[in-house]
Amino acid sequence: MLDSRREKKKMLQTTNFKGSNNSDFKWKIMQLILREKKNIVFSIRNLLDCDMFSKSDPMCVVYMKTPETTKWIEICRTECINNSLNPNFVTKVHVLYRFEVQQLIKFEVYDIDSNLHDLKFQDFLGSCETTLGHIVSSVTLTLPLKGVKTNNKGQVIVKAEELPACHDEVTLHFNGKDLVRSDWISKFFSWFSKAYPFLELYKVGEDGQYQLVYRTEVVNWTNNPTWKPLTLPVRSLCGTDFDRDIKVVCYHYKYNGNHSLIGEFHVTMNQLKKGPGPENDHKCVKPKSSVKIHLHFMYKKVKLVKIYGSIRLNHFELKKTFTFLDYIMNGTQINCTFAIDFTASNGDPKDYNSLHYLSNRPNQYEQALVAVGDIIQDYDSDKVFPALGFGARIPPHGDVSHEFFLNLQASDPYCAGIEGVINAYHHCIRSVQLFGPTNFSPVINHVAKFAQAYQDGSQYFILLIITDGVITDMFHTKQAIINASSLPMSIIIVGVGNADFDAMEELDADTVPLEVNGVRATRDITQFVSFKDFQSYDNPALAKANLAREVLAEIPIQILPYYCYILKCQLT
């Protein structure tokens, strides 16, 4: 089932040969899939002085640990700064940020008294740990040094900054003039001289080979086509080098797939920036030799090439775009609400086979809460989470509720950290009577009310629903999701147990937009994951990391369209 869902996602990323309407959304999604490179800039204040006749000579060693590495890997050592208790290091740590993975960062500070590289010969001054998510979501992060027996250990001051990179987006609009087919049928039958032209754009890869970047739609039966405007991230065409070669190839479309070459030309982004005009009126040539000749006057003098019409640039626009991390680093807070299924289909919590059975080993509900919560909490400044339950009879009167606070305290429904959510869950499972049915719409509407109040871009809401069964209010759930699709909100559904979750695929609208009574969702805001696809008794830590990765991978993809298209929020 997991493979089939991934295949559906791949289908969305496949270029539709006949249409170019995929360019705008597809390439924004591809831009998000690329991981963000960041610099970590740091300094130390009030450092412990270990030298008798002078101040300490500090150096900082930086380590990273991820679920894949499972151990600390050294990624950077700073320079040593002599005689300083408040060093500002020039060395910056280059890291690849991944939202859906918990990337642990550790700083170790040493007083350097020897030229030896082995750290055991240096004086250890202290260390501190955090996550990369916490760093990028904080304007400036101050971490106390620990590990030495003194009150004055010092602090590491950390800040993330953006590496020089091109996040611009380019819109190009081409038309062709007097394009000439060169296949045998057009030579013998003049009626067949008109073409079905389309363009392919190629960039030069790291290996020096051309890589296909974009294919336009086919324009039918004309030698003077005008293609639809295409929009791409600049870095997909040339990276950050505006002088990198871009090859544009024009073909005549054939239904058997053996498309015939009309001609090609080479250009750079700097040349395209000059806009419409003689500089971007490109002769469409078909080289007859491996020798590439680009000078206009040589086309007629050296008969290695023949002109087959021209391709003109009608419009050029360069636009600044923003990534998910840009919004996070500019102060957007992510608020996560947890909703837990307390319907009777989970089984009696006192039974060992129940999905709600509590023991020294976390059950599937607890594992899902921790897997997602450990990462999400880095983006919440107060780390206080509302948590809900549904499908149970609740005290004191035993009323059936599909929207109650997990800690059963209406006056203070919030939980302090993920540990607080787990504690509230333990208390709740011992206090309520599992019942039913499985209704999602009340908890979705609950979070949507809060999202409705924060449409200024400062807050984004994530609802994590953990459930074991089939939805009984599917129609109302669809309506609730469609209504929430224009709000700053995403919904994650984790299915636990062995129930049939096929109906959930309809809510996870990766291929077909969700629609009810002719009303269509503004964007896809729902992600479904089956817990059993990631369950592992041999390596629970890796299973937890894989579940979090699958659950959270779509969140940046869902967040960015809200800010770019619905809110139309521009950063300064």
N, C-alpha and C positions, 0 to 999 in steps of 0.2 A: 504493500500500500504506500509505503514511504517513497519507493522508487517511482510509482505512478504519479504521485504529487509532484515530485521533482521534474518528471518529464513534462508535466503541464506547465510548470514554470519556465522550462526551457523553450517550450513552444511560444511563449509570450515574447521571448527574446530573439526569435527567428525572424529575419527580414522577409516581409511579404513582397515577392518579386514585382507584382503588378502595381503596388501602391507605395507611396512615400509618406503616407500619413503616420507611419510608425516612427518617423524620425524624432519628433519632439519628445514624446513620452519615453520611447525606448532608450534614447541616448541619455536622458536624465537619470533613468534607472541604472544604466551602465555606469554613469558617473558615480552614483552612490556605491555601487559594488566595489569600485576601486577604493582601497583603504587610504585613509588620510595620514600623511606623514607630518609629524610634529616635532618641534624642538622643545626640550625641557631645559629651562634656564633656572639656575638655582644659586643661592648664596647661603652663608651661615652667619648667625649672629650669636654673641655671648658664648663663644666656644670655651671649653675648658682649657686652661693653660697648664701644660705638663712640663714645660721647660723651666729650669731653675733660674737661669740668667737671661733668658729672652722669652719671647712669646712662642706659642706653638706654630709649627709649620704645617698647616693642614692640607690634606688631599682627600678627595671624596671618590669612592668607588660605587658605581651604580649597577644594580642587578635587576633582572626581570625574571618572573616565573609565570608560566601559563599552564593550563591543563595539559597541553601537549608536551611541555618540557618536564613538568612535575618537580623540577629542582631549580635552584637559583642559578642563572646564567649571567656572568659578568658581561655588561654591554658597553661600559665606558669607565675610564679613569680620567679625572681632571688633572690639570697641572698642579704642582705644589706651590703654595703661596707662602713665602717666608715671613715669619714674625707677624702674624695676623690672627686676631681672635674674631674678626668680622670679615672673612674673605668673600669677595665677589669673583666667582670663577668665570673665566673666559670660555672654557670648554662647555659645549652644549651637547646634550644627549639627543641623538636622532632616533625616533621611535616610530613604529607603524601602529597607528591606533585602530582598534577594532571594537566597535560598540558591543557586539554580541558575545565577546569573550572577556572574562575577568583577567586583566593583565596586572599582576602584582609587581610593585616597584619597591626596591629596598636601597636605601642610602647608608653607606658605612663611611665614617670619617676617621682618618688616621693622622697622627702627628709623625711626619717623616723625619727620621733621624739617621737614615742609612740610604745609600744608593742602590741597595738591593731591592729587586722588584717583589720579592716574597713578602707578603703582608705580615707574616708572623714575626718579622724582624722590626716592625713598626709599632708604635703605641696606639692602641685602639681608643678612640675618644667617644664613641657612641654610634648608634644606628637608629633608623626609623623606617617604618613601612607604610605604604599606602597603595592605592590602585591608580592606574592611568586614567580611568574614568573619573575618579575624584579630582585628579589634577586638572583635567581639561574642563571640568564643570565648575571649577573655582577660579575666580579672578586671580587671587594669590592664595596659596595654601601654606600655612605655617605648621611644621611638624616638630614636636619636641624630640630631642635626641635621648635615647635610653641605652642602658647597658653598662654604665659606670656608677660606682658608689659615691655619688655626690649629688647635691641638690641643683647645682648649676651645671647642667649638661649642655645647654645651648639649643638653638633651633635651626632647622633647615627651612629656608623659604623657597618655595617652588612655584614656578609659573610656566604654563604652556604657551608657546607662540607658534604661529604658522610658518612652515617652510615656504620659501619662494616657489610658487606653483601657479599655473594658469587655470583658473576656474571660469574663464570667459567662455561665452557661447557665441558661435558665429552663425549667421544666417546668409546663405548664398542662393542667388536666383539666376539660373542660366537659361539662355536660349540658343538655338542653333540656326545657322543660315547656310543654305545651298549645300546641305550634306549630300554626299554621293555614296550610293551603294556600290559595292565592288564585287558582288557575287556574280556567278556566271549567268543567272537568269535575267538580271537587270541589263546585262550587256547585249543580250539577244532580243529582249522584249522590252520596249520602251515603256509600256504600260506598267511594268513592274519596277520602274526606276524610283518610285517613292519608297520611303523607309518606315520602319517601326523603331525609331531610335530611343535608346536609353543610355544613361551615364553610369560609370563606376568610378569612385574616388578611392585612391590608394595612398597610403603613407609608407614611408621607409621605416622598417622595423630595426631593432637593435642589431640584427644579423645582416643588415644591408639589403634584405629582400623586401619587395613590395607586399603590403598586406591590405586586403580589401577592407575599407572602412564603411562605405555607403554605396547603395545602389538606388537609383531613382526609379520612378515609374516609367512605363513604356508609353510614348506618345504615338498614336496610331496614324499611319498613312500620311506622312508629311516629311518633307525635306527641310522644313523651317519650324522645328518644334520649339515650344516654350514649356519647360518643365516646372513643376511646382517648387516653390521655395523649400529649401532643406535647412534644418537647424541641427547643429552638432556642437559638442564640447570642443573647444579649440585643441585641447591636448589629445583628443582622439585623432586629429589630423597631423599635428606637428609637435606634440609635447609642449615644451616651453621654448622651442627654437623656431622663431618665425621665418627663418631662412631655410628650413628643412624642405626638401623636395616633396611636392605633392603631384601625383600623376592622375590625370583625368582621362578616361578612356570612353569612347563612344562606340556603341555596338548597334547593329541592326538585329532586332529580336526575331528569333525563329522558334516555332512551337516545338520542334524536336530537340531544342536545347543547344544546337550547334550554331550559336549566334555568330554572325560575321562581323569582323572588325571594320568600322568606318574610319577611325583614326584616333589619335591621342595628342595630348599636349602636356607640358610640365609647367608648374607654377609654384610660387611660394606664398605663404600667408602675408608676408610684407607686400608682395605684388598685388594680391587680392585686396589688401587694405586701401589701395589707391582708388578702388571703386570702378564704376563703369567708365569706359573710355578706351582710347587706343591701347593703353597698357594692358588691358584685359579683354582685348579682341584676339582670341587665340586661334591660330591656324590648326586645323584638324589634319594631322599627317599620319601616314602609315609608313614607317621606316622599312626599306627593303634590305637593310644591312644592319649589323649589330652596332655600327657606328651611329652615335646619337648626335645630331646636329640641331642646334637650337637657334642659330642666328637667322633672322628673317631673310637677309639678302642671299644666303647660301641655298635657300630652297630652290631657287631658279638656276643658280650657277652649277650646283653639284646635284646630279640627278640620282641621289640616293633615296629621296623621299618625294612623295606626291601629295599635293593638297587636296583634301576631300571635304572642303567646306570650312566653316569656322564656328567656334563656340564663343559666345559673348557673355560677359557678366552684366546682368541687368541691375542687380542690387546687392549691396554688401552691408551687413550690420554686425558690429561687435558689441556684445552685451555682457555686463558683469553678472555672474550667477553665484549662488551661495550653496554651500553644502550643509548637510545636517549638523556637522560639528561647528560650523560658523554660528548657527543659531544657539547651540549649547554654550559656546564660549562667550556669546553675547548676553547670557543671562537667562535663557529659557529654562524653566524648571519642569522636570518630568515628575508627575504625580501618579503613583500606582495604587490602585484599589484592588484588593483580593476578594473574590467571591467563591465560596465553597458549597458544594452540593451535599445536603444532608438528607437526601431522599432515602427511602427504605431499601431501594435496590442495592445500596452499598453493603447491606448485611449488618447484622447485630454487631455493634462495636465490641462486645464482649467475646465474640467468636473470632478465633484465630484467622479464619478465612475472610473476615470483613475487610473492606478497603479502609475502614476507619479504625482498625485495631491498633491500639497503642502499645508499644513495647520499646525495648532499648534500641531496636532497629527502626529507623524512620519508615513510615508507610509511604505510599505513592503520593498522597496529598502533601505530606510534609516535604518530600523530596522535590516536588514541583514548586512549592512555595520558596524553598531555599535556593533552588537553581536559578529562578528568575529574580527573586528578591535580592540576592547578594550582588547582582549587577545593577539592578534598577536603583537601589538605594544610594549609589554613588552620585546620582543626578538629582537627588532630592535634598535640599539644604537642611531641613529639620529632621529628616529620616523618621517621620511620624506617618504611619499608614492607616487609612481607614480599611476595615475588613468587614465583609458581609457574609451572611449565610442565607440559604434558601432551601425550601422544601422540608421544613421540620415543624413540629409542635414545640412552642417555646414557653418557658415559664413567665409569669406565675400561673396563668390560666390554661395553658395547653393549646392556645390558638395556633392554627396553621399559618405560617408566614413564609413568604417568598422574598422577603427583604428585611432582614434583621441584622443588628450589629453583632459581630462575632464574639465580642466580650460581654454581650448582653447588658451593656450599660448605656442607655440612651443618652445620658447626660455627658458622657465622655467616650465616644465610639472609637477613638484613635489608639493605635498600638505603637509602642516605642520600638522601632527597628523590626527586623525580621524575627528576632527572638521574641519580641512582644507579640507578633502575629501568631507564632507557634504556641506560645503560652495561652493566648486567647482561644486558639483552636482546641487545645487540650481541655481547657475549662468548659468550652461549649459542648464538646462531644460527650462529656459526662453529665451535662445539664439538660439537653434537649432530647426529644423523641423523634427518631428518623421517621419521615412520613412521605409526602409527595404532593402533587406531581412535580416534574422537572420543568419549571418555567424560568426562562432567561430574561424575558423582557423587563420585569421589575428592577433587577439590578443594573441592566443596561440603561434604563431610563433614570435611575438614581444617579449614576455617574454623569449622564448626559446633562442633567440639570446644573451640575457644577461646571461642566465644560461650557455650557451656554453662557455662564457668567464671566468667563475668561476668554474672550475672543480678541484680545489685544496682542496676542503673541507671547505673553509672559509665562503662560502655563500650558502644558500639554498633558492630557490625562490618558492613562493606560488602565484598562480593566482586564484583570486576569481571572478567568472563570475556570475552575477545576471541577469536572463533572464525570460521572460514571455511566450516564445513560442517554437515551434518546430524548430530544426536546419535545415536550408536549404542547408548547405554545408557539409552534414554528411560525405561523402567520404573524403573530404580534412581535415575535423576535425579529423577523425580517423588517417589519415596519420600524421597530426601534433602531435597528442598525442603519437603515436608510435615512432616518431622521438625524442620526448622529454623524452621518458621513460628511456633513458640512461643518462639523464642530471639531475643535482641537482634541481629538479622541481616537484611540485605537483599542481594539478588543482582541485579546488572546484567549483561545479556548484550548485547554489541555484535557484530553480524554484519558481517564485512568480505568484500569480493569480491562475486561475482554468483551465489552459490548460492541454492537455493530454501530460504527460511527459514520456510515456512508452519508447520512443526511447532513453531517457537519460540512462535507465538501461543498455543499450548495452555499453555505454561509461564507466559506473561504473562497471568495469570488475571484480567483486568479484568472479564469478563462472567460467566464460569462458574468457581466455586472449584475449585481443583485437588483431585482425589480419586483414591485408589488403594485398591482392595479395601474400599470402604466407609469409609475413613479420609479425612477432609477437612482441608485446610489451615486452620489457625487464622485466618490472615489472608493477604492477598496480599503476598508479599515479592519478587516477581520483575518486572523491567522489561526488555523487549527493544526494541532499536533497531537498525535497519539503517543501516550507515554510508553506503551509497550514496545514501540519501535526503538526505544533508546535504553530499555531496561537491561541492566547487566549486573549479575551477582558477583562476577569475577573482578570487575573494576568499577565500583559505584561512583568513584570520583570522576572518571572519564565519562560515564553515562550521564552524570549531572551536567558536566560541561557541554556534552553534545546536545542534551535537551535544551539547555539555555541558548546555545548557538542557533538551533533550529527555530526556537520560539522567538528570539529577539532579532533575527537577521532581517526580518521585513519591517521592523519598526522605523528605521531611518527612511526606508522606501515609502512608508505611509506618511511619515511626518512631513517630508519635504514638499510634496504636492499641496499640502494644506497651506504652508507658508507662502509658497511660490504662486499658486493659482487661486486659492480661495481668499486668503488674507492679503495676498499681494504685498507681503512685508519685505521691505528693502532695508538692509543693514547699512550703517554708515561706516 
